[in-house]
């Protein structure tokens, strides 16, 4: 275990942070909410898989297949332990958070929801936790209501409690907003939902990479997140589901490995978790995600969160002092490492493009949360987001560079 956070040591373990993005222009990467960079430890494990034991899993009985199967399932165990799941068969590998939520929508919701049933979402949701439910609502005439965001950028829990009087069947919400950085009171939201018999889904894409999450303590029915936002590779995501719910759900996709038996007349499903993992899975990516979990465990998630809180408080204070800049999100004590803002009348794309020429990578746009931006009557924001490899010096450079942006466009 690393006793204290050593930013220089950590940065040296990320090859991409050593490059120049333009001549004599080092990279300052402030876009981890979109995807994180990968340490050598993860890259090497993926290379080792392809170099030494690349094989399809579960069905082979030769040495390579046995090794690949062991590492794939061992990664599942690591992830189950990481999120506090009591059983490894409650951990389903998907492509990403989006696929995890769609799996629930297509499998659990299509079976269990009917006309005029109510789904509760929030105004701060990513499109991945809006569009699948809108598709379902249009097909089955299901109702959707959105828990509002208050002026302080926190959820209006009083309105949520009022909505619960309507006996919703499903409450699906983000643990941490990818735009506002708001960390929602997941345990309270879930407890209140369960009191009226609702099933809960948590979008943990921005949570699991940044602070400790225990799905059993939360009592979440479903919890979804992505590997690429937590130092792992793209193309691998996770859906946690309570065993009793997963057992009752029909399969999401049909094909190999998700079956126990197939005849010309029908089929029977394989046991969990394989029932929901049809076809050849992303084996290398799963192994890489296991290595990412090892890396985060070595740091400890409490240390990761403490480092990011320090950066967030520093960045919030510094950017708040810049004239004509407006931050969107709660005060640092209620948020994670995301700072979204508008700057005078300068379009976020112009801000991002100018910062890129200085070597600073930020995100500009609606961040797959268009309804939230429409709420504030703005087309887009600029977003800087932090992770374990960022430093206060980089935030200083961001602030100084924003002053240059204003001189150009302001």
C-alpha positions in Angstrom: 0.0 0.0 0.0 1.3 3.5 -0.8 1.4 5.4 2.4 1.0 8.9 0.8 0.0 10.1 -2.6 3.0 10.5 -4.8 1.9 12.4 -7.9 5.3 12.3 -9.6 5.6 8.5 -9.2 2.0 8.0 -10.5 2.5 10.3 -13.5 5.6 8.4 -14.5 3.5 5.2 -14.7 1.3 6.7 -17.5 3.2 6.7 -20.8 0.8 9.0 -22.6 1.5 11.8 -20.0 5.1 11.9 -21.2 4.3 13.0 -24.7 4.1 16.4 -26.4 0.7 17.0 -28.1 2.2 19.8 -30.2 5.9 20.7 -30.7 7.4 21.5 -27.3 3.9 21.4 -25.8 3.5 18.8 -23.0 0.1 17.2 -22.5 -2.1 18.4 -19.6 -4.9 15.9 -19.6 -8.1 17.3 -17.9 -10.7 15.0 -19.6 -10.8 11.9 -17.4 -14.6 12.2 -17.0 -14.7 11.2 -20.7 -12.1 8.5 -20.4 -9.1 7.9 -18.1 -5.5 7.3 -19.2 -3.9 3.9 -18.6 -0.9 3.0 -16.5 1.9 0.8 -17.7 0.7 -1.9 -15.3 -2.6 -2.2 -17.2 -1.1 -1.9 -20.7 1.5 -4.6 -19.9 -1.2 -7.0 -18.6 -3.2 -6.6 -21.9 0.0 -7.1 -23.9 0.9 -10.2 -21.9 -2.5 -11.7 -22.6 -2.1 -11.4 -26.3 1.6 -12.4 -26.2 1.3 -15.5 -24.0 -2.2 -17.0 -23.4 -4.6 -15.5 -26.0 -7.4 -18.0 -26.4 -11.2 -18.2 -26.2 -12.6 -19.0 -22.8 -14.8 -21.5 -21.1 -15.1 -24.0 -23.9 -11.4 -24.9 -24.5 -9.6 -27.6 -22.6 -6.1 -26.8 -23.8 -3.5 -24.9 -21.7 -4.1 -21.4 -23.2 -7.8 -21.7 -22.9 -7.5 -22.7 -19.3 -5.2 -19.8 -18.5 -7.4 -17.3 -20.3 -10.5 -18.6 -18.5 -8.8 -18.4 -15.2 -7.7 -14.8 -15.7 -11.1 -13.7 -17.0 -13.0 -15.2 -14.1 -10.3 -14.0 -11.7 -11.0 -10.4 -12.9 -14.7 -10.9 -12.2 -13.8 -11.9 -8.6 -11.6 -8.8 -8.2 -14.4 -6.6 -9.4 -16.9 -8.2 -7.2 -14.7 -7.6 -4.2 -13.9 -4.1 -5.3 -17.6 -3.1 -5.3 -18.6 -5.2 -2.3 -20.7 -7.7 -4.2 -21.2 -10.9 -2.1 -21.3 -13.2 -5.1 -19.2 -13.2 -8.3 -22.2 -14.4 -10.4 -23.9 -11.0 -9.6 -21.2 -9.3 -11.8 -22.0 -9.3 -15.5 -19.4 -8.1 -18.1 -20.8 -5.7 -20.7 -19.2 -3.3 -23.1 -19.9 -0.2 -21.0 -22.3 1.6 -18.7 -24.6 2.3 -21.6 -24.9 -1.4 -22.5 -25.5 -2.3 -18.8 -28.4 0.1 -18.5 -29.8 -1.1 -21.9 -29.6 -4.7 -20.7 -31.8 -3.8 -17.7 -34.2 -1.9 -20.0 -34.6 -4.7 -22.5 -34.5 -7.6 -20.1 -35.9 -6.6 -16.7 -38.1 -3.6 -17.6 -39.7 -5.1 -20.7 -40.8 -8.1 -18.6 -41.9 -6.2 -15.5 -43.2 -2.8 -16.5 -46.6 -2.2 -18.1 -48.7 0.7 -19.4 -49.0 3.7 -17.2 -46.2 2.5 -14.8 -44.0 5.3 -13.6 -40.2 5.6 -13.9 -38.3 8.3 -12.0 -35.1 9.7 -13.4 -33.2 12.9 -12.5 -32.6 16.1 -14.5 -28.8 15.5 -14.4 -28.8 12.1 -16.1 -26.5 11.1 -18.9 -28.3 10.2 -22.2 -27.5 6.6 -21.4 -29.9 6.8 -18.5 -32.6 8.7 -20.4 -32.9 7.4 -23.9 -33.4 3.7 -23.1 -36.3 4.6 -20.9 -37.7 7.0 -23.5 -37.6 4.2 -26.0 -39.4 1.9 -23.6 -41.9 4.5 -22.7 -42.8 5.1 -26.3 -43.4 1.3 -26.8 -45.4 0.6 -23.7 -46.9 4.0 -22.8 -44.9 4.2 -19.6 -44.6 7.5 -17.7 -41.3 9.2 -16.9 -40.8 12.0 -14.3 -37.6 13.8 -13.6 -36.4 14.7 -10.1 -35.4 18.4 -10.4 -32.0 19.9 -9.6 -32.2 22.8 -7.2 -30.4 26.2 -7.6 -27.5 24.8 -5.5 -27.1 22.0 -8.1 -28.3 19.3 -5.7 -31.3 17.0 -6.2 -34.5 18.2 -4.7 -35.1 15.3 -2.3 -38.4 16.9 -1.1 -39.9 16.7 -4.6 -38.5 13.1 -4.9 -40.4 12.1 -1.8 -43.6 13.6 -3.3 -43.0 11.7 -6.6 -42.7 8.5 -4.5 -46.3 8.9 -3.4 -47.2 7.9 -7.0 -45.6 4.5 -6.4 -43.0 4.4 -9.2 -41.9 1.0 -10.3 -38.3 2.1 -11.1 -35.9 4.8 -9.8 -32.8 5.2 -12.0 -30.2 7.8 -11.2 -26.6 8.8 -11.5 -24.3 8.4 -8.4 -22.3 11.4 -9.6 -23.1 13.8 -12.4 -20.7 13.9 -15.3 -21.5 17.6 -15.8 -22.1 19.1 -12.3 -19.9 16.8 -10.4 -22.8 16.4 -7.8 -22.4 13.3 -5.7 -26.0 12.2 -5.0 -27.1 10.6 -1.7 -27.4 7.2 -3.3 -28.1 5.2 -0.1 -31.0 7.5 0.9 -32.5 7.6 -2.6 -32.4 3.8 -2.7 -33.9 3.3 0.8 -36.8 5.7 0.0 -37.4 3.9 -3.3 -37.5 0.5 -1.6 -40.1 1.8 0.9 -42.6 2.1 -1.9 -41.5 -1.1 -3.7 -39.5 0.4 -6.5 -36.5 -1.2 -8.1 -33.3 0.9 -8.2 -30.6 1.4 -10.8 -27.5 3.4 -10.2 -25.3 4.8 -13.0 -21.9 4.6 -11.3 -19.7 5.5 -14.3 -18.4 8.6 -12.6 -18.4 7.2 -9.1 -16.6 3.8 -9.0 -13.4 5.2 -10.5 -13.2 8.0 -7.9 -14.5 6.8 -4.5 -15.3 3.7 -2.6 -18.6 2.1 -3.6 -20.2 -0.9 -1.8 -23.3 -2.1 -3.6 -24.4 -4.3 -0.6 -24.2 -1.3 1.8 -26.1 0.8 -0.7 -28.6 -2.0 -1.2 -28.7 -1.2 -4.9 -30.7 -3.5 -7.1 -28.6 -2.8 -10.1 -25.3 -0.8 -10.4 -23.5 -0.1 -13.7 -20.1 1.3 -14.6 -17.4 1.3 -17.2 -13.8 0.1 -17.2 -12.3 2.9 -19.4 -13.1 5.6 -16.9 -11.2 3.7 -14.1 -7.8 3.2 -15.7 -9.0 0.1 -17.7 -9.4 -0.5 -21.4 -12.3 0.5 -23.5 -14.9 -2.1 -24.5 -15.5 -3.5 -21.1 -18.2 -2.5 -18.6 -19.9 -4.0 -15.6 -23.5 -4.6 -14.5 -24.0 -5.6 -10.9 -27.4 -7.1 -10.2 -29.0 -8.8 -7.2 -29.0 -12.5 -7.9 -32.7 -13.0 -7.4 -33.4 -10.3 -10.0 -30.9 -11.6 -12.6 -32.3 -15.1 -12.2 -35.8 -14.0 -13.2 -34.7 -11.9 -16.2 -34.7 -13.3 -19.7 -31.4 -13.2 -21.6 -30.4 -10.0 -23.3 -28.6 -11.6 -26.3 -28.7 -15.1 -27.8 -25.8 -17.2 -29.0 -22.9 -19.1 -27.7 -22.0 -19.5 -24.0 -25.3 -18.1 -22.7 -27.0 -21.5 -23.2 -27.1 -24.7 -21.3 -28.8 -26.7 -24.1 -30.0 -26.0 -27.6 -32.3 -28.1 -29.8 -34.2 -27.4 -33.0 -37.2 -26.7 -30.8 -35.7 -24.3 -28.2 -33.0 -23.7 -25.7 -32.4 -23.5 -22.0 -30.2 -20.7 -20.4 -26.8 -21.1 -18.8 -26.3 -20.2 -15.2 -25.4 -16.7 -14.0 -23.4 -14.7 -15.0 -23.0 -16.5 -18.3 -26.7 -16.1 -19.2 -26.0 -12.5 -20.0 -22.6 -12.9 -21.7 -23.4 -14.3 -25.2 -20.6 -14.9 -27.6 -16.9 -14.4 -27.3 -16.5 -11.7 -24.6 -13.8 -9.0 -24.3 -11.4 -11.3 -22.6 -8.3 -9.1 -22.8 -10.3 -6.1 -21.8 -11.7 -7.9 -18.7 -8.2 -9.0 -17.7 -7.0 -5.4 -18.2 -9.9 -4.1 -16.0 -8.8 -6.6 -13.3 -5.3 -5.0 -13.5 -6.8 -1.6 -13.1 -8.6 -2.7 -10.0 -5.3 -4.0 -8.6 -3.8 -0.6 -9.3 -6.6 1.3 -7.6 -6.6 -1.1 -4.6 -2.9 -0.4 -4.2 -3.5 3.3 -3.9 -6.8 2.7 -1.9 -9.9 4.5 -3.0 -9.9 6.7 0.1 -6.6 8.1 -0.9 -7.8 8.6 -4.5 -10.8 10.5 -3.3 -8.9 12.6 -0.9 -6.4 13.6 -3.7 -9.3 14.5 -6.0 -11.1 16.5 -3.3 -8.0 18.5 -2.8 -7.7 19.3 -6.5 -11.4 20.0 -6.8 -11.4 22.5 -3.9 -8.3 24.2 -5.3 -9.7 24.3 -8.8 -13.1 25.5 -7.7 -11.6 28.4 -5.7 -9.2 29.4 -8.5 -11.7 29.3 -11.4 -14.3 31.1 -9.2 -12.0 34.0 -9.0 -11.8 34.5 -12.8 -14.0 37.3 -14.0 -16.8 36.4 -16.4 -16.5 32.7 -15.7 -19.5 30.9 -14.3 -19.2 27.4 -12.7 -22.0 24.9 -12.9 -22.1 22.5 -10.0 -22.4 22.5 -6.2 -19.7 23.6 -3.7 -16.7 21.3 -3.4 -18.0 19.5 -0.4 -20.9 18.1 -2.5 -19.0 17.2 -5.7 -16.3 15.1 -7.3 -13.5 16.1 -9.6 -15.5 17.9 -12.3 -15.6 21.6 -13.1 -18.0 22.6 -15.9 -18.2 26.3 -16.8 -19.2 29.0 -19.2 -16.8 31.9 -19.9 -18.2 35.2 -21.0 -19.8 34.7 -24.4 -17.0 32.5 -25.7 -18.2 29.3 -27.2 -16.9 26.2 -25.4 -15.6 24.8 -28.6 -13.4 27.9 -29.1 -12.2 27.6 -25.5 -11.3 23.9 -25.9 -9.6 24.5 -29.3 -7.5 27.3 -27.9 -6.6 25.3 -24.8 -5.6 22.4 -27.0 -3.0 24.6 -28.7 -1.5 25.2 -25.3 -1.5 21.4 -24.6 -4.6 21.3 -22.3 -7.2 18.7 -23.1 -10.7 19.5 -21.8 -14.2 18.6 -23.0 -16.6 21.0 -24.7 -20.3 20.4 -25.5 -23.3 19.1 -23.7 -21.5 16.0 -22.4 -24.3 13.6 -23.3 -26.5 15.6 -20.9 -28.4 17.8 -23.3 -31.6 18.1 -21.1 -29.6 19.4 -18.2 -28.0 22.1 -20.5 -31.5 23.0 -21.8 -32.6 23.5 -18.2 -30.0 26.2 -17.8 -30.7 27.6 -21.3 -27.1 27.1 -22.5 -26.0 25.1 -25.5 -22.8 23.8 -24.0 -20.2 24.0 -21.3 -16.5 23.5 -21.0 -15.5 20.7 -18.6 -12.2 20.1 -16.8 -12.1 16.8 -14.9 -9.4 15.4 -12.6 -8.0 12.1 -11.7 -5.1 10.5 -9.8 -2.4 11.8 -12.2 -3.4 15.5 -12.1 -1.7 18.2 -10.0 -2.4 21.7 -8.7 0.3 23.0 -11.1 -1.8 21.8 -14.0 -4.9 23.6 -12.6 -2.7 26.8 -12.3 -1.8 26.4 -16.0 -5.5 26.0 -16.9 -6.4 29.2 -15.1 -3.6 31.1 -16.7 -4.5 29.8 -20.1 -8.1 30.8 -19.7 -7.0 34.4 -19.3 -5.2 34.0 -22.6 -8.4 32.7 -24.1 -10.3 35.8 -22.9 -7.7 38.1 -24.5 -8.3 36.4 -27.8 -12.1 36.1 -27.8 -13.4 38.3 -24.9 
